[in-house]
């Protein structure tokens, strides 16, 4: 599809093609405008929190404030979860840009107000963008560095002019949380804290019990309740978050009826372990939510800042020793599908084991001398074995390690300097959004049995969430569990994940410490692709670089989300293409009016 170009103010903007919904639409297709309002939903989180500011690096924030887009702090535009990358006006009533997207201009809705009744002004918008770009989390800084000028161009208008060619910037400028300047001015914004943020969204925060719970309460005076983009969303009077020490405690709380929803990550348990009283009585039901988004990457990441993981042959040996077929059969009865590349399950993915061709090959060829084997020729993960020990893979791993200068003496793998191959696998006792702590530990424990056969000396360390976040933010680990969800429209955020700045800059998602000019060049191609076809080629080339880079030992994924929940909780019949993704639960759900 051709690029979207806006010659005049519009209600929406798409990265490619035209927005699916015309001006004057009545509701998002995955929302139910007739959903009843009222009642409460109780959700669980693992770990703890000591801050209500997820927009800064420091502290251990209450993440639902960030992961529920627009619930507390709204953005100028709202992303549709039913299109790869389209934004519709929220705080902004219109957006305008030039065909080359060298600038973008937003017009604020004059009726927009914060929860304390004060208007949302251009001054608030400009302050929010500057403070986030300079003192906020690193995720905001990349795009801000590409803004040449930010200016007020009318009573309710704000324009951003860019200093680089990057067509996605016109989209990103609509997606930053707008905070109230008067609340934070004069403070060190980079500091974490428990001061309740004032936002313009449908909810306000109350009943904060640090580290244990907090509540979103629906604001009856919310300014945006009648906007078409909000119809059928934000239906609960209260969204209550309870925190638990680990996923096992949270699972037990769900079974006892103390929380209303449980995301089941274990397909074996999903099939065989729902015979508890609330499930057999019908109080709890099971729903499978399909999605069409990429698999993303999930597994054990090797930190190449540690010299032992800098050689691709060592990393390939680590992958060979990971017997996925046996692990999958042991832990999930073979139900999981292994992640074959970072963008698997989508048309953005490379085809494993096949050579690059066409435009993908053209993009990769200038970097042929720096790319590891398999990037261009074709790369696929080892098949593994149904037996606990995959002898073929272990022979291959031993050969690679020998080539990299590691040999076994007296049962210990050492290099020429006599240093043993010793490293730590760091785990979070609270698990993650995509993996349970139990699953992570079980996988690691099976894996280290194979590693010890190679003469390696791995150890497992499990930390509470606060300690884990501190260590991973400054990359103080050798290997850890890594979850990275990816969208159907990857863009600037990819630099935060894989860019060379992340080798030394704290708080990025570049856990592996990769420094690849080829990867950065593919990201630049993605950002300025002149057609959907060129965009797909650039992403497929990036997928090859990441996968053949052998930074992560991939585990499995499921193309459906498994949600067990209170039977009185309902969701729309039409599921967005992103499925169970931020913006779906609890935003589109409601409680049956007969049970409120």
C-alpha positions in Angstrom: 0.0 0.0 0.0 1.2 3.5 -0.6 2.3 5.8 2.1 -0.3 7.9 3.8 0.1 11.6 3.0 -2.0 14.3 4.7 -2.6 17.5 2.8 -4.9 18.9 5.5 -5.9 18.2 9.1 -7.3 14.7 9.5 -8.9 12.7 12.3 -6.3 9.9 12.0 -3.0 8.9 10.5 -1.6 5.5 9.4 2.0 4.5 8.8 1.0 3.0 5.4 -2.2 3.2 3.4 -5.2 4.9 4.9 -6.8 4.6 8.3 -9.5 1.8 8.3 -12.1 4.0 10.0 -13.4 7.2 8.3 -14.0 10.5 10.0 -17.2 10.3 11.8 -16.8 6.6 12.9 -18.9 5.7 16.0 -16.6 3.2 17.8 -13.5 1.1 17.4 -14.4 -2.3 15.8 -13.2 -4.3 18.8 -15.2 -2.3 21.3 -18.8 -2.9 22.3 -20.6 0.5 22.6 -23.5 -1.2 24.3 -21.3 -2.7 27.1 -22.8 -1.9 30.5 -20.8 0.4 32.9 -20.1 -0.5 36.5 -18.7 -3.0 38.8 -15.1 -3.9 39.5 -12.4 -6.1 38.1 -9.6 -7.4 40.3 -6.3 -8.2 38.6 -3.0 -9.6 39.9 0.6 -8.6 39.5 3.7 -10.5 40.6 6.3 -8.7 42.6 6.0 -5.3 44.2 6.2 -1.5 43.4 7.7 1.5 45.1 6.8 4.2 42.6 3.8 5.5 40.6 6.1 7.0 37.9 6.7 4.4 35.1 8.0 7.2 32.9 11.4 7.3 34.5 14.2 4.8 34.8 14.6 4.8 38.6 12.5 2.8 41.0 10.3 -0.2 40.6 7.1 1.3 39.2 3.5 0.1 39.2 3.6 -1.0 35.5 -0.2 -1.1 34.8 0.0 2.8 34.8 2.2 2.4 31.7 0.9 -0.7 30.1 -2.8 0.4 30.1 -2.5 3.1 27.4 -4.5 6.3 28.1 -6.1 5.0 31.3 -4.4 7.6 33.5 -2.2 9.8 31.3 -3.7 10.2 27.9 -1.8 10.7 24.6 -2.6 13.0 21.7 -3.6 10.0 19.6 -4.9 6.5 20.4 -3.4 3.5 18.7 -5.9 1.1 17.2 -5.2 -2.5 18.1 -6.9 -3.7 15.0 -4.5 -2.2 12.4 -0.7 -2.6 12.1 -0.1 1.1 13.0 -2.9 3.6 12.8 -3.6 6.4 15.3 -6.9 8.1 15.9 -7.4 11.5 17.6 -7.7 11.4 21.5 -6.5 14.6 23.2 -5.9 15.9 19.7 -8.9 16.5 17.5 -6.8 16.5 14.3 -3.3 15.7 12.9 -1.6 17.2 9.9 1.8 16.5 8.2 3.5 17.1 4.9 4.0 14.3 2.3 7.6 13.8 3.3 6.7 13.8 7.0 9.3 16.3 7.9 6.9 17.8 10.5 3.7 17.0 12.2 1.1 19.3 13.8 -1.6 18.5 16.3 -4.7 20.5 17.3 -5.7 19.9 20.9 -9.4 19.5 21.8 -10.4 22.6 23.7 -12.6 20.5 26.0 -9.8 18.3 27.2 -9.3 18.5 31.0 -7.2 16.9 33.7 -9.0 15.0 36.4 -8.7 18.1 38.7 -10.8 20.1 36.2 -8.0 22.2 34.8 -7.6 22.3 31.0 -4.9 20.3 29.1 -2.9 23.0 27.4 -0.3 23.3 24.7 2.1 24.3 27.5 1.4 20.9 29.3 2.1 19.1 26.0 5.3 20.9 25.3 6.6 20.4 28.9 5.7 16.7 28.8 7.6 16.1 25.6 10.7 17.9 26.8 10.8 16.5 30.3 10.3 12.9 29.0 12.9 13.4 26.3 15.5 14.8 28.7 14.8 13.3 32.1 12.5 10.4 31.3 13.1 6.7 30.6 15.5 6.0 27.8 12.6 4.8 25.7 11.6 8.4 25.1 15.0 9.9 24.3 15.7 8.5 20.9 12.7 10.1 19.2 13.2 13.4 21.1 16.7 13.7 19.8 15.3 13.8 16.3 13.1 16.8 17.0 14.7 20.0 15.6 12.0 22.3 16.8 8.8 22.2 18.9 6.5 25.2 18.7 3.1 26.5 19.4 1.5 27.5 16.1 -2.0 28.5 17.3 -4.1 28.7 20.4 -4.5 24.9 20.5 -1.9 23.9 18.0 1.6 22.3 18.5 4.1 21.5 15.7 7.1 19.2 15.7 9.8 19.7 13.0 12.3 16.9 12.6 16.1 17.0 12.0 16.3 13.6 10.2 14.5 11.6 7.6 12.2 9.3 9.7 8.7 8.8 8.5 7.6 7.2 11.8 8.3 10.3 13.9 5.0 11.8 12.8 3.3 8.8 14.5 5.5 8.7 17.6 4.8 12.3 18.4 1.2 11.4 19.0 2.0 8.6 21.5 3.7 10.3 24.5 1.8 10.6 27.8 0.7 14.1 28.6 1.4 15.1 32.2 0.3 18.1 34.2 3.2 20.6 34.2 2.0 22.3 37.4 2.2 19.1 39.4 5.8 18.3 38.6 7.5 21.6 37.8 10.3 22.4 40.2 10.9 18.8 41.2 13.6 16.4 40.0 11.4 14.5 37.6 13.9 11.7 37.2 13.3 10.6 40.8 10.7 7.9 41.5 8.0 8.5 44.0 4.5 7.7 45.2 2.9 11.0 44.5 -0.3 10.2 42.6 0.0 11.5 39.1 -2.8 13.8 37.8 -3.9 12.7 34.3 -6.7 13.4 31.9 -7.8 9.8 31.4 -10.9 7.9 32.4 -9.4 6.8 35.8 -7.8 8.3 38.8 -5.6 6.4 41.3 -6.7 5.8 44.9 -6.2 3.4 47.8 -2.4 3.1 47.2 -0.8 0.5 49.5 2.9 0.7 48.4 4.1 -2.7 47.2 0.8 -4.4 47.8 -2.1 -2.8 45.9 -3.7 0.2 44.2 -7.0 1.0 42.5 -8.0 2.8 39.4 -11.3 4.5 40.0 -13.4 5.7 37.0 -13.7 9.5 37.0 -17.4 10.3 36.6 -16.5 13.7 35.2 -14.1 12.4 32.6 -14.0 14.9 29.7 -13.6 12.3 26.9 -16.5 9.9 27.8 -18.5 10.9 24.7 -15.7 10.6 22.1 -16.3 7.9 19.4 -12.8 6.5 20.0 -13.7 5.8 23.6 -17.1 4.2 23.1 -17.3 0.7 24.7 -14.0 1.2 26.5 -13.2 1.7 30.2 -16.4 0.0 31.5 -15.4 -0.8 35.1 -16.0 1.6 37.9 -12.9 0.2 39.6 -9.8 -1.7 38.3 -8.0 -3.1 41.4 -4.5 -4.4 41.2 -3.2 -6.7 43.9 0.5 -7.7 44.1 1.7 -11.1 45.1 5.2 -12.5 46.0 5.3 -14.8 43.0 3.1 -16.4 40.3 2.3 -19.4 42.5 0.7 -17.2 45.1 -1.2 -15.3 42.5 -2.5 -18.5 41.0 -3.7 -19.6 44.3 -5.4 -16.3 44.9 -7.3 -16.7 41.6 -8.4 -20.2 42.5 -9.7 -18.9 45.8 -11.6 -16.1 44.1 -9.5 -13.2 45.4 -8.7 -12.0 41.8 -10.8 -12.3 38.7 -8.4 -13.2 35.8 -5.5 -15.6 35.4 -3.3 -15.8 32.3 -2.3 -19.4 32.0 1.2 -19.7 30.5 1.4 -23.5 30.8 -0.6 -25.4 28.1 -0.3 -28.6 30.2 -2.1 -27.0 33.1 -4.6 -25.4 30.8 -5.7 -28.8 29.6 -5.5 -30.8 32.8 -5.5 -28.6 35.9 -8.8 -26.7 35.9 -10.8 -29.1 38.1 -10.8 -26.8 41.2 -14.2 -25.9 42.7 -14.8 -22.5 41.1 -14.0 -24.0 37.6 -16.2 -27.1 38.0 -19.1 -25.0 39.3 -19.0 -22.6 36.4 -17.9 -19.6 38.3 -14.6 -19.6 36.3 -14.5 -20.0 32.5 -11.7 -20.5 30.1 -11.2 -18.2 27.0 -8.6 -18.5 24.3 -7.8 -15.2 22.6 -6.1 -15.5 19.2 -3.7 -13.0 17.7 -1.9 -12.2 14.5 1.1 -10.4 16.0 4.7 -11.6 15.7 5.9 -14.2 18.2 8.5 -11.8 19.5 11.5 -13.3 21.2 11.5 -15.2 24.5 14.2 -17.3 26.0 17.6 -17.1 27.6 19.7 -14.1 26.4 23.5 -14.1 26.5 25.1 -10.9 27.5 28.0 -10.3 25.1 29.4 -7.7 27.4 30.8 -10.8 29.1 33.8 -11.9 27.0 32.8 -15.6 27.1 29.7 -14.9 25.0 31.4 -12.6 22.4 32.2 -15.4 19.9 29.3 -16.5 17.8 30.6 -20.0 17.9 30.2 -20.1 21.6 26.7 -18.7 21.3 25.8 -21.4 18.7 27.2 -24.0 21.0 24.9 -22.8 23.8 22.0 -23.0 21.4 23.0 -26.6 20.3 23.0 -27.7 24.0 19.5 -26.4 24.5 17.4 -29.5 23.7 14.0 -27.8 22.9 12.3 -30.9 21.8 12.9 -32.7 25.1 12.2 -29.6 27.2 8.9 -29.0 25.4 7.8 -32.6 25.8 8.8 -32.6 29.5 7.2 -29.3 30.5 4.2 -28.9 28.2 3.6 -32.3 26.6 4.9 -30.9 23.3 2.2 -28.3 23.1 4.4 -25.2 22.5 5.7 -24.0 19.1 9.3 -23.0 19.1 10.1 -19.4 18.2 12.0 -19.7 14.9 12.8 -16.0 14.5 12.0 -12.7 16.2 9.1 -11.9 13.8 7.7 -15.5 13.4 3.9 -15.9 13.1 3.7 -12.9 10.7 4.5 -11.8 7.2 7.5 -9.9 8.6 9.4 -13.1 9.3 12.4 -14.6 7.5 11.9 -18.2 6.3 14.3 -20.3 8.4 17.0 -22.2 6.5 16.5 -20.4 3.2 18.9 -18.0 1.6 18.2 -14.3 1.3 17.0 -13.1 -2.1 15.6 -10.0 -3.8 15.5 -6.8 -1.9 16.4 -8.5 1.4 19.7 -9.7 -0.2 20.4 -6.3 -1.6 20.0 -4.8 1.9 22.3 -7.3 3.5 25.1 -7.5 0.9 26.9 -4.3 1.9 27.5 -5.9 5.4 28.5 -9.3 4.3 31.9 -9.1 5.9 30.5 -8.4 9.4 27.5 -10.8 9.4 27.8 -14.1 11.1 27.4 -17.3 9.0 23.8 -18.1 8.1 22.5 -14.5 7.9 22.5 -14.5 4.1 22.9 -18.2 3.4 20.1 -19.2 5.7 19.9 -20.1 9.4 17.7 -22.4 11.4 17.7 -23.7 14.9 18.7 -27.3 15.7 15.9 -29.8 15.7 16.8 -31.3 19.1 16.0 -34.8 20.3 13.3 -36.6 22.2 16.0 -38.0 24.4 17.3 -36.0 27.4 20.7 -35.7 25.7 20.9 -34.7 22.1 24.2 -36.4 21.3 24.5 -35.0 17.7 24.0 -31.5 19.0 26.4 -32.0 21.9 29.1 -33.1 19.5 28.4 -30.1 17.4 28.6 -27.8 20.5 31.9 -29.4 21.5 33.4 -28.8 18.1 32.4 -25.2 18.1 33.7 -24.6 21.6 37.1 -26.2 20.6 37.2 -23.9 17.5 36.6 -20.9 19.8 39.5 -22.0 22.1 37.7 -23.9 24.8 38.7 -27.4 25.7 37.8 -29.8 28.6 40.5 -30.7 31.1 39.7 -32.9 34.1 36.0 -32.4 33.3 36.2 -28.6 33.3 35.8 -26.4 30.2 38.7 -23.9 30.1 40.4 -21.5 27.7 44.1 -21.1 26.9 44.5 -18.8 29.9 43.2 -21.5 32.2 39.9 -19.7 32.9 36.9 -22.0 33.4 33.6 -21.5 31.6 31.6 -20.2 34.6 28.6 -18.0 34.4 25.4 -17.1 36.3 21.8 -17.5 35.0 19.8 -14.7 36.6 16.0 -15.1 37.1 13.2 -13.0 38.5 11.2 -14.8 41.2 8.1 -12.9 40.0 8.4 -14.2 36.4 7.3 -11.9 33.5 4.3 -11.0 31.5 5.0 -13.8 29.0 6.7 -16.5 31.2 6.0 -17.8 34.7 8.8 -18.0 37.3 8.3 -21.7 37.6 8.6 -22.3 33.8 11.8 -20.2 33.7 13.4 -22.1 36.5 12.4 -25.5 35.2 13.8 -24.7 31.8 17.1 -23.4 33.3 17.4 -26.5 35.5 17.0 -28.9 32.6 19.4 -26.8 30.4 22.2 -26.7 32.9 22.4 -30.5 33.0 23.4 -30.4 29.3 25.8 -27.5 29.9 27.6 -29.4 32.7 28.1 -32.3 30.2 30.1 -29.8 28.2 32.3 -29.0 31.2 30.6 -25.6 31.9 29.9 -24.5 35.4 26.6 -22.5 35.4 24.7 -21.4 38.5 21.1 -20.1 38.9 20.4 -17.1 41.0 16.8 -16.0 41.7 16.1 -12.4 42.9 13.1 -10.4 43.9 11.7 -8.1 41.2 13.3 -4.9 42.6 16.8 -6.5 42.7 16.3 -8.1 39.4 15.3 -4.8 37.7 18.2 -3.0 39.2 20.7 -5.6 37.9 19.2 -5.9 34.4 18.9 -2.1 34.0 22.7 -1.9 34.3 23.3 -5.2 32.6 24.9 -6.9 35.6 24.2 -10.4 34.5 25.7 -13.1 32.3 22.5 -14.8 31.1 18.9 -14.1 32.0 15.4 -14.7 30.8 14.4 -12.3 28.0 10.9 -11.4 26.8 10.5 -8.9 24.0 7.1 -8.5 22.4 7.2 -7.2 18.9 4.5 -5.4 16.8 3.2 -5.6 13.3 4.8 -2.2 12.7 8.3 -2.1 14.2 10.0 1.2 14.1 12.1 3.5 16.3 11.7 1.3 19.4 13.9 -1.2 17.6 16.9 1.1 18.3 16.1 0.8 22.0 16.1 -2.9 21.7 19.1 -3.5 19.4 20.9 -0.2 19.0 24.6 0.3 19.9 23.8 3.0 22.4 22.4 0.3 24.6 25.8 -1.4 25.0 26.6 1.3 27.7 23.4 3.3 28.3 21.5 1.9 31.2 17.8 0.9 31.0 17.6 -0.1 27.3 16.2 -3.5 26.2 19.5 -4.3 24.5 20.2 -7.0 27.1 22.5 -8.9 24.7 24.8 -5.9 24.2 24.7 -6.2 20.4 26.6 -3.6 18.4 25.6 -4.1 14.8 25.8 -1.4 12.1 23.9 -3.8 9.8 21.0 -4.0 12.3 20.9 -0.2 12.6 21.0 0.2 8.9 18.0 -2.1 8.5 16.1 -0.1 11.1 16.8 3.1 9.2 15.5 1.4 6.0 12.3 0.5 7.9 11.8 4.0 9.1 12.0 5.5 5.6 10.6 2.7 3.4 8.7 4.1 0.5 6.3 1.2 0.3 4.9 -1.6 2.3 7.0 -4.1 0.3 10.2 -2.2 1.0 9.2 -2.1 4.7 8.7 -5.8 4.9 12.0 -6.5 3.2 13.8 -4.3 5.7 12.2 -6.1 8.6 12.9 -9.5 7.2 16.6 -8.5 6.8 16.6 -7.3 10.4 15.0 -10.6 11.5 17.9 -12.5 9.8 20.5 -10.3 11.5 18.9 -10.8 15.0 18.3 -14.6 14.6 21.6 -15.5 13.0 23.3 -13.3 15.6 22.6 -16.1 18.1 22.0 -13.8 21.0 19.0 -15.5 22.5 18.3 -19.2 23.0 14.6 -19.2 21.9 11.9 -21.0 23.8 8.3 -21.5 22.7 5.3 -19.3 22.1 1.5 -19.7 21.7 -0.5 -17.9 19.0 -3.4 -17.7 21.5 -3.6 -16.2 25.0 -5.2 -18.5 27.6 -7.3 -16.5 30.0 -9.2 -18.1 32.9 -11.7 -15.6 34.4 -14.7 -14.9 36.4 -17.7 -16.0 34.3 -19.4 -12.7 34.8 -16.6 -10.9 32.9 -17.3 -10.5 29.2 -15.4 -9.2 26.2 -16.5 -8.3 22.6 -17.0 -10.9 19.9 -14.6 -9.2 17.6 -11.0 -9.7 18.7 -8.4 -7.1 17.5 -5.5 -8.4 15.3 -3.1 -7.8 18.3 -5.3 -10.0 20.5 -4.6 -10.0 24.2 -2.3 -7.0 24.1 -2.2 -3.7 26.0 -5.5 -2.0 25.2 -7.6 -5.2 25.3 -7.9 -6.3 28.9 -9.4 -4.6 30.9 -10.1 -1.8 28.5 -12.6 -3.6 26.3 -14.1 -5.9 29.0 -17.1 -5.4 31.2 -19.0 -7.1 34.0 -22.3 -8.6 33.2 -25.0 -6.2 34.5 -26.8 -9.0 36.4 -23.7 -9.6 38.6 -22.7 -6.0 39.5 
